[in-house]
Amino acid sequence: MWSAPPLAAVSPQDLIAADALLAQEIARSTDPGRWGESAGGGTTVLPVFGTQSLPERPVDAVAAGAGRHLDLLTGVTSEEFRLFLVPLGMADRIDDTFLYGFLAALGLDPAAARTRYAASRPQAGAADLFSAVMTDHGYRIPALRIAEARALHGADTYVYEFAQPSPVLDGVLGACHMAELGYLFAGGSDPLADPAHHPKLSETVRAAWTSFARDGRPRHRGLPSWPAYLPDREVLRLTADAPAVVRDPRRDERLLWDGLR
């Protein structure tokens, strides 16, 4: 009987080639039943459920109480999507016509959503607002949904927002996807961060993560009291200035997604 070789035995070149073929297949597909939200073009890095090791969708398992005996630390960066928007040159091609159509496709009221996202970003153009919406759609709201689902089963979830902008490209990436990783690992070179320039931030991030791994609670002398997300929707906001716990940040934008994500 033929069996697939262990992943470790597959060459990097073969993995890259397989990923490219998969990306093409997903991009050509219009079947959300097979590829979910990635149908038509999206990430290839997805859990495959319906197997012995993962019998159901992770979000459904969490909603049913899976992992409720474990605490969880999760979070996002403030401007996740700018890592994809800016380097690929997408920002120059996004105008209000595109933005309104995209908001409608997500199930949002376009005019209301644009107004609400622009309220806290008075200088933002269509591309900036698109990035903010995609950050919520793809990262922040799903993280909060996990915290909400776990709270129904009495499980604690600690939520952070990393808000220190990346210094690369003269700062245009903002606090983008993966901007916190250089501070977390604080070794060698990182393409998005300069932890040596903000050593206290790096120490705070590492202390929070390691104390959570050790004790199940993110506690450290440099951290404010950081409660679980619910009941008060408190989030630890991390910057080079000082970490601060914020209650229900960007509440108006969060409420736009009720019933949608």
C-alpha positions in Angstrom: 0.0 0.0 0.0 1.4 3.4 -1.0 1.7 6.0 1.7 2.8 9.6 1.6 6.3 10.3 2.8 6.7 12.1 6.2 6.7 15.9 5.8 10.3 16.1 7.0 11.4 14.0 4.1 9.9 16.4 1.5 12.3 18.9 0.0 11.6 22.6 0.4 11.5 23.0 -3.3 8.7 20.3 -3.6 6.8 22.0 -0.8 6.9 25.3 -2.5 5.8 23.8 -5.8 2.9 22.0 -4.1 1.9 25.2 -2.4 1.9 27.1 -5.7 -0.3 24.4 -7.4 -2.7 24.5 -4.4 -2.9 28.3 -4.6 -3.8 28.1 -8.3 -6.6 25.5 -7.6 -8.0 27.6 -4.8 -7.9 30.8 -7.0 -9.9 29.0 -9.7 -12.5 27.6 -7.3 -15.9 29.1 -6.7 -16.9 26.4 -4.2 -16.9 27.7 -0.6 -18.0 24.3 0.5 -14.6 23.0 -0.4 -12.3 26.0 0.3 -14.4 28.2 2.6 -13.5 31.9 2.5 -10.4 31.1 0.5 -12.4 30.1 -2.6 -11.5 32.4 -5.4 -8.1 33.3 -3.9 -6.8 33.1 -0.3 -4.3 31.5 2.0 -3.2 28.0 1.5 -2.3 27.6 5.1 -5.5 26.2 6.5 -6.4 23.4 8.9 -7.9 20.3 7.1 -10.8 19.0 9.1 -12.8 15.8 8.7 -9.9 13.6 9.7 -9.1 11.5 12.8 -6.8 14.2 14.1 -9.2 17.1 13.4 -12.8 15.7 13.0 -14.5 19.1 12.9 -13.8 22.8 12.2 -11.8 24.3 15.1 -14.3 27.1 15.6 -17.1 24.7 15.9 -15.1 22.6 18.4 -14.3 25.6 20.5 -17.9 26.7 20.5 -18.9 23.2 21.7 -16.4 23.6 24.6 -13.3 21.9 23.3 -10.2 23.1 25.3 -12.3 24.7 28.0 -10.0 23.3 30.6 -7.1 25.3 29.2 -6.5 29.0 29.3 -5.6 30.8 26.1 -3.5 33.9 25.1 -4.4 35.3 21.7 -4.3 38.6 19.9 -3.6 40.7 16.9 -1.5 43.6 15.6 -3.3 46.9 15.1 -2.9 47.0 11.4 -2.5 43.4 10.4 -3.4 43.8 6.7 -1.0 46.5 5.8 1.7 43.9 5.4 -0.2 42.6 2.4 -1.7 45.8 1.2 1.4 48.0 0.9 4.3 45.8 -0.4 2.1 44.3 -3.1 1.1 47.8 -4.4 -2.6 47.2 -3.7 -3.1 50.5 -2.0 -2.7 52.5 -5.2 -5.6 50.6 -6.8 -8.2 50.9 -4.1 -10.8 53.7 -4.4 -14.2 54.3 -2.8 -16.0 52.4 -5.6 -13.9 49.3 -4.8 -14.3 49.9 -1.0 -18.1 50.2 -1.1 -18.4 47.0 -3.2 -16.1 45.1 -0.9 -18.0 46.2 2.2 -21.3 45.1 0.6 -19.8 41.7 -0.3 -18.9 41.2 3.4 -22.5 41.8 4.4 -21.8 45.3 5.9 -23.8 48.4 5.1 -21.2 50.2 2.9 -22.1 53.8 3.9 -22.5 53.1 7.6 -19.3 51.0 7.7 -17.2 53.5 5.9 -18.5 56.3 8.2 -17.8 54.3 11.3 -14.3 53.3 10.3 -13.4 56.8 9.1 -14.6 58.3 12.4 -11.4 57.2 14.2 -9.2 57.7 11.2 -10.1 61.2 9.9 -7.1 61.3 7.5 -7.6 57.8 6.1 -8.2 57.2 2.4 -10.1 54.3 0.8 -7.0 52.0 1.0 -6.4 52.7 4.7 -10.1 52.0 5.5 -10.0 48.8 3.4 -6.9 47.7 5.4 -8.7 48.4 8.7 -11.8 46.4 7.6 -9.6 43.5 6.5 -7.7 43.5 9.7 -11.0 43.2 11.6 -12.5 40.6 9.2 -9.5 38.4 9.0 -7.9 38.8 12.4 -9.4 40.8 15.2 -13.1 39.7 15.1 -12.2 36.0 14.7 -9.9 36.3 17.8 -12.7 38.0 19.8 -15.2 35.3 18.7 -12.9 32.6 20.1 -12.7 34.5 23.4 -16.5 34.9 23.4 -17.1 31.3 22.7 -14.7 30.1 25.3 -16.2 32.4 28.0 -19.5 30.7 27.5 -17.8 27.5 28.9 -16.0 29.4 31.7 -12.6 29.4 30.0 -10.3 32.4 30.4 -8.9 34.0 27.3 -6.3 36.8 27.4 -6.4 39.2 24.4 -3.6 41.5 23.4 -3.2 44.2 20.6 0.3 44.9 19.5 0.3 48.5 18.4 4.0 49.4 17.9 4.6 50.3 14.3 7.3 48.6 12.3 10.1 50.9 11.4 10.7 49.5 7.9 9.7 51.3 4.8 9.7 54.6 6.7 6.9 53.3 8.9 4.2 52.9 6.2 3.5 49.3 7.3 2.3 50.5 10.7 1.8 47.8 13.4 1.4 45.1 10.6 1.1 41.3 10.6 4.0 39.7 12.5 5.3 43.1 13.8 5.4 41.6 17.3 7.5 38.5 16.6 10.8 40.3 16.6 10.1 41.6 20.1 8.9 38.2 21.2 12.0 36.2 20.1 14.4 39.2 20.4 17.3 37.5 18.7 19.2 38.0 15.5 17.7 40.2 12.8 14.0 40.6 12.1 12.7 42.1 8.8 9.9 44.0 10.6 11.1 45.0 14.0 14.1 46.4 15.9 13.8 45.0 19.4 17.2 46.5 20.4 15.7 49.9 19.9 12.8 49.2 22.3 14.3 46.7 24.8 11.6 47.3 27.4 8.8 46.4 25.0 10.7 43.3 24.1 11.1 42.4 27.7 7.5 43.0 28.4 6.2 40.9 25.6 8.6 38.0 26.4 7.7 38.2 30.1 4.0 38.1 29.4 4.2 35.1 27.1 6.6 33.1 29.3 4.6 33.8 32.5 1.5 32.6 30.8 3.2 29.5 29.5 4.5 28.8 33.1 1.5 29.8 35.2 -1.5 30.1 32.9 -1.7 33.8 33.8 0.2 36.6 32.0 1.7 38.4 35.0 4.9 40.4 35.3 6.1 43.4 37.2 6.2 45.5 34.0 2.6 44.6 33.2 -0.6 46.2 34.4 -3.3 43.9 35.8 -4.5 42.0 32.7 -7.8 40.3 33.2 -9.4 37.8 30.9 -11.3 39.3 27.9 -14.8 38.8 29.3 -16.9 40.0 31.1 -15.5 43.5 30.5 -13.8 43.0 27.1 -10.4 44.2 28.3 -7.5 44.0 25.9 -3.8 44.6 26.7 -2.4 47.2 24.2 1.3 46.9 23.7 3.5 49.9 22.6 7.0 51.1 23.3 5.6 53.8 25.6 3.8 51.6 28.2 1.5 48.6 28.1 -2.1 49.5 29.0 -5.3 47.6 29.5 -8.1 49.1 27.3 -11.8 48.2 27.8 -13.6 47.2 24.6 -11.3 49.0 22.1 -13.0 50.2 18.9 -16.3 49.1 20.2 -18.3 50.8 17.4 -16.4 48.9 14.8 -16.7 45.7 16.6 -20.5 46.0 16.8 -20.6 46.3 13.0 -19.7 42.6 12.8 -22.4 41.3 15.1 -24.1 38.4 13.4 -21.5 38.4 10.6 -18.3 37.0 12.0 
